[in-house]
C-alpha cells in the first residue's frame, strides 16, 4: 500500500482548558475539550460507551506534554444521541472530520482505550496523513472471542451469548455488533510504519467473571498484542499486571511515560 507523505507546517498551539464545548461535525454535535500547548497534538479516543471524562486521570498531565484533545463520540457524553449502528470505521471518519473542523492540520498522536483501539486502528489505516503514532491502552481486538473459544468452546459460546444479552439490554449496542459478533473477522487495512505502543493488562483475577479473564486467557491476550506490536519496526508492547482494563485509572504514570516516549520518537 502506498501512502502519500504530506508536509505540514509546524503550527504552535497555545490553548488553555476552558471546559468542554460542542462542535458541529456533519450530522452530529460532538462534545470536546482542548488543553495544553505546543506543536505536538494528541487525540484521545475513549472506550465503548465512554465519554471524554474517561480521560480525567491523565488529561491535565498530558496537557503539560503537548496540545491534547478529548471528545465524546456520537451517542456518548453530551454529544448527539445516535439511532443507527456505527462501525469503528464510521467513528474513525467522525474523528477525522473533528480534527479538520478544529483546524488541526499536522498529524496527531492517537491515544485510545478499549473499543477506542479498534477505532484507532481504522483511523490509522484510513487516514494515514492525520496520525503519526499510536498508543493503545488494553485495546479491544477482533480476536477476543477466539481466545475464549480456544480455551473452552461450549462455555465460551454460552458466555458470549450472555454478554450479547447484557450488552443490548438498553437498546442497540454498537460495541457488540461491531466486533463481538463479527464474522468473518474484520479485514483491517495495512497501517503505515509509525511508532506504535500497546499497553496490555495481563492482571490475574481471583474470581474471573468469564473465560476472558482467566489466567490462561490473560497470557494469550498478552502474547497476542506482543505479536501484533512486533510487526511494526517501531512497535512496542508493555504488559502490566498492576492494571485492570482501565490502565489510565490504575497506572496513569505508566500511560504518561509511554506517551512521552512516543512524543520523543515522533518529533
C-alpha positions in Angstrom: 0.0 0.0 0.0 1.4 3.4 -1.0 0.9 6.4 1.2 1.4 10.0 0.2 3.6 11.9 2.7 2.2 15.3 3.4 4.4 18.0 4.8 2.5 20.1 7.3 3.5 23.5 8.6 4.5 23.4 12.2 1.7 25.3 13.9 2.2 26.2 17.5 -0.9 25.9 19.6 -1.3 27.8 22.8 -4.6 26.8 24.5 -5.8 26.6 28.0 -8.5 24.3 29.3 -11.8 26.1 29.3 -14.1 23.1 29.8 -16.0 21.1 27.2 -17.9 22.6 24.3 -19.8 21.4 21.3 -18.8 21.5 17.6 -21.0 20.5 14.7 -19.4 17.6 12.7 -21.7 16.8 9.8 -25.0 15.5 11.3 -23.8 15.4 15.0 -22.7 17.8 17.7 -19.6 16.4 19.3 -18.5 17.4 22.9 -14.8 18.1 23.1 -12.2 19.8 25.3 -8.8 21.1 24.3 -5.9 22.0 26.6 -2.1 22.4 26.6 0.2 23.9 24.1 2.9 23.0 21.6 3.2 21.6 18.1 2.5 18.0 19.1 -1.2 17.3 19.2 -2.7 14.3 21.0 -6.2 13.0 20.3 -7.9 10.8 22.9 -10.3 8.1 21.9 -12.3 6.6 24.8 -13.7 3.1 25.2 -17.1 1.7 24.3 -19.9 3.8 25.7 -17.5 6.1 27.4 -17.3 9.9 27.3 -14.4 12.4 27.5 -14.5 12.1 31.3 -12.8 8.7 30.9 -9.5 10.6 30.5 -9.8 12.5 33.7 -6.8 10.8 35.5 -4.4 11.8 32.7 -5.9 14.7 30.8 -4.3 17.6 32.6 -0.9 15.9 32.9 -1.0 15.3 29.2 -1.7 18.9 28.6 1.8 19.6 30.2 3.3 17.4 27.5 1.5 18.7 24.4 -1.7 20.0 23.0 -4.4 17.4 23.9 -8.0 16.9 22.7 -10.5 14.7 24.3 -14.0 14.2 23.0 -17.2 12.1 23.3 -18.2 10.1 20.2 -21.7 10.5 18.8 -24.0 8.7 21.3 -21.7 9.2 24.3 -21.5 12.0 26.9 -23.1 15.2 25.8 -22.7 14.5 22.1 -25.7 13.9 19.8 -27.5 10.7 20.6 -27.5 8.1 17.8 -30.3 5.9 16.5 -28.3 3.8 14.0 -25.4 1.4 14.1 -21.9 2.8 13.9 -18.9 0.7 13.0 -15.4 1.5 14.1 -14.8 2.8 10.6 -17.7 5.2 10.9 -16.4 6.5 14.2 -12.9 6.9 12.7 -14.5 9.1 9.9 -16.1 11.4 12.6 -12.7 11.7 14.4 -11.0 12.6 11.1 -13.7 15.3 10.5 -13.4 16.6 14.0 -9.7 17.3 13.5 -10.5 19.1 10.2 -13.2 21.1 12.0 -10.8 22.1 14.7 -8.2 23.2 12.1 -5.7 20.5 13.2 -3.5 20.1 10.1 -0.5 18.3 11.5 -0.6 14.6 12.1 -1.6 13.6 15.7 -0.6 11.1 18.3 -3.7 8.9 18.7 -4.2 7.5 22.3 -7.1 5.0 22.5 -8.6 2.8 25.2 -10.5 -0.4 24.8 -13.0 -0.3 21.9 -11.3 3.0 21.0 -8.4 0.8 19.9 -10.4 -0.6 17.1 -11.4 2.9 16.0 -7.7 4.0 16.3 -6.6 1.1 14.0 -9.2 2.0 11.4 -8.2 5.7 11.7 -4.5 5.0 11.2 -5.2 2.8 8.2 -7.7 5.0 6.5 -6.3 8.5 7.3 -2.6 7.9 7.4 -1.7 11.6 6.9 -3.6 12.6 10.1 -1.8 10.3 12.5 1.9 9.8 13.3 1.9 7.5 16.3 -0.5 5.1 18.2 -0.7 4.5 22.0 -3.3 1.7 22.7 -4.4 1.0 26.2 -5.7 -2.5 26.7 -7.4 -2.2 23.3 -10.3 -4.4 22.1 -9.4 -7.0 19.5 -11.4 -8.9 16.9 -9.8 -12.0 18.5 -11.3 -11.5 21.9 -13.9 -14.3 21.3 -11.3 -16.5 19.7 -9.2 -16.5 22.9 -12.3 -17.6 24.9 -13.3 -20.3 22.4 -9.8 -21.7 22.2 -10.0 -22.4 26.0 -13.5 -23.9 26.2 -15.7 -23.7 23.1 -19.0 -24.6 24.7 -18.6 -22.5 27.8 -17.3 -19.6 25.6 -20.4 -19.7 23.4 -22.7 -19.6 26.4 -20.8 -16.6 27.9 -20.7 -14.7 24.6 -24.4 -15.2 24.3 -25.0 -13.7 27.7 -22.6 -10.9 27.0 -24.7 -10.1 24.0 -27.9 -10.0 26.1 -26.3 -7.8 28.7 -24.8 -5.5 26.2 -28.0 -5.0 24.3 -30.3 -4.6 27.4 -30.7 -0.9 26.9 -31.1 -0.9 23.1 -28.8 -1.2 20.1 -25.2 -1.8 21.1 -22.7 -0.6 18.7 -19.9 -2.3 20.6 -21.3 -5.8 20.5 -22.5 -5.6 16.9 -19.2 -4.1 15.7 -16.7 -6.7 16.9 -18.1 -9.3 19.3 -20.4 -10.7 16.7 -18.3 -10.0 13.6 -17.8 -13.0 11.3 -15.8 -13.1 9.2 -13.2 -11.2 11.1 -12.7 -7.5 10.1 -10.1 -7.0 7.5 -8.1 -4.1 8.9 -6.1 -2.4 6.1 -2.3 -2.1 6.5 -1.2 0.6 8.8 1.9 2.5 7.7 5.2 2.3 9.6 4.9 4.6 12.7 5.8 4.4 16.4 3.2 2.1 18.0 2.9 1.2 21.7 0.3 -1.2 23.2 -0.1 -1.4 27.0 -2.0 -4.6 27.7 -3.3 -5.8 31.0 -2.3 -9.3 32.0 -3.5 -8.9 35.6 -4.9 -12.2 37.0 -8.2 -12.4 38.8 -9.1 -14.5 41.9 -12.7 -14.9 40.6 -12.7 -14.2 36.9 -16.2 -13.2 35.6 -15.8 -15.2 32.4 -13.2 -17.1 30.4 -11.7 -13.9 29.0 -10.3 -13.1 32.5 -8.9 -16.5 33.4 -5.1 -16.8 33.8 -4.8 -18.7 30.5 -6.7 -16.0 28.6 -4.6 -13.2 30.2 -1.5 -15.0 29.0 -2.9 -15.4 25.5 -4.0 -11.8 25.5 -0.5 -10.5 26.2 1.1 -12.8 23.7 -1.4 -11.7 21.0 -0.6 -8.0 21.5 3.2 -8.6 21.7 2.9 -10.3 18.3 0.9 -7.5 16.8 3.2 -4.8 18.0 6.3 -6.7 16.8 5.1 -6.4 13.2 6.0 -2.7 13.4 9.7 -1.7 13.2 8.9 0.9 15.9 6.4 -1.3 17.8 6.5 -1.8 21.5 4.3 -3.9 23.8 4.1 -3.2 27.5 2.4 -5.9 29.6 1.3 -4.9 33.1 0.0 -7.0 36.0 -0.7 -3.9 38.1 -3.6 -2.6 35.9 -7.0 -3.9 35.1 -8.8 -2.9 32.0 -8.7 0.8 32.8 -5.0 1.4 32.6 -5.4 5.2 32.7 -7.0 4.9 36.1 -4.8 2.2 37.6 -1.4 3.3 36.3 -1.7 6.9 35.0 2.0 7.4 35.3 2.7 4.4 33.0 0.5 6.0 30.4 2.2 9.3 30.7 5.7 7.9 30.5 4.9 5.8 27.4 3.3 8.8 25.8 6.4 10.8 26.4 8.5 8.1 24.7 6.2 8.3 21.6 6.4 12.1 21.6 10.1 11.9 21.6 10.1 9.3 18.8 7.7 11.2 16.6 9.1 14.7 16.8 
